[in-house]
Amino acid sequence: MLSRALSRLEPVARDDVLVGLHAPDDAAVVSVPPGQVMVHTVDFFRAMIDDPYLFGKIAANHSLGDIFAMGAEGQTALAVATLPYGLESKVEDTLTQLLTGALEVLNDADTSLVGGHTGEGAELALGFAINGLVDREQILRKGGMQPGDRLILTKPLGTGALFAADMRHKAKGPWIQEALCAMLQSNRTAAQCLHQHGCTACTDVTGFGLLGHLVEMTKPAQVEAELHLDAVPLLAGAVETVSSGITSSLQPQNVRLRRAIHDLESVTPDPRYPLLFDPQTAGGLLASVPESSAEACVEMLRRSGYPLTAIIGTVQPKSDRLAPILVAC
């Protein structure tokens, strides 16, 4: 069954892939071009939609996000899939659709699928171990923010809450359609644009939510951040969803980071406040860019297909406050 499914796939050919699906063996073999270093990441999560083809695309986008956030380009990918129990023909069809969707995204990113592992379980799930390449001096880290930098977010928030609502049949079709479009959009072009405008730090916004990932950036840089809540782009229906009490199952864990917010009492009444903790799937990039190039960067990102890109805050010098994040409504 696995052989039949794989026979329908055509991973992008790369000269640096010495052993891959074109000549299967016990493991893949790839070479590292001179002057570059390898970037490794892995992601794995269960399906939030019933369409295996679309889920494959979303999972591949999500997994590639860490590579692009570090300024790298994808080289190879290993897939790990859990397929629901069923008739062999049904399982084969699901696997084929899953990998076909994923392969479209991987091939578009010039990332060769070189192997993987499959198993059976109660729910459909997919993940990838991605290997990327980057010049050593071009690596983007989380901790490079400088006081005065502007914070840029390239995609709107809300996927966690919206799909929690969808599972309860409480979401409107247009809300889910907009969320799917956001998750299906690659971060590759956005990362290139940010790099061209002198990006000092970058990360992709995923499971820890906007606030969690922002805290991850401020700590190593020894800086603080002022976040403008009214500037944060949000998906349609996200505010309505959280206002009705529907949030992702990961939300309570993320909310523990509210201690990082200075003057918390002033922001909690805002209906948009819960979305600071909303976990994202295939979310956008959060980056710090020098003030002098921030507006031009946003303009280019919007022209490049990220229309809701916005400057959502500023990087501030370290103060004597215990909480590093100030949220202005």
Buried (B, 14 or more C-beta within 10 A) or exposed (E): EEEEBBEEBEBBEBEBBEBBBEEEEEEBBBEEEEEBEEBEBEBBBBBBBEBBBBBBBBBBBBBBBBBBBBBBBBBBBBBBBBBBEEEEEEBBBBBBBBBBBBBBBBBBBEBBBBBBEBEEEEEBBBBBBBBBBBEEEEEBBBBBBBBBBBBBBBBBBBBBBBBBBBBEEBBBEEBBEBBBEBBBBBBBBBBBBBBEBBBBBBBBBBBBBBBBBBBBBBEEBEBBBBBBBEEBBBBBBBBBBBEEEBBBEBBEBBBEBBEBBBEBEEBEEBEBBBBBBBBBBBBBBBBBBBEEBBEEBBEBBBEBEBEBBBBBBBBBEEEEEEBBBBBEE
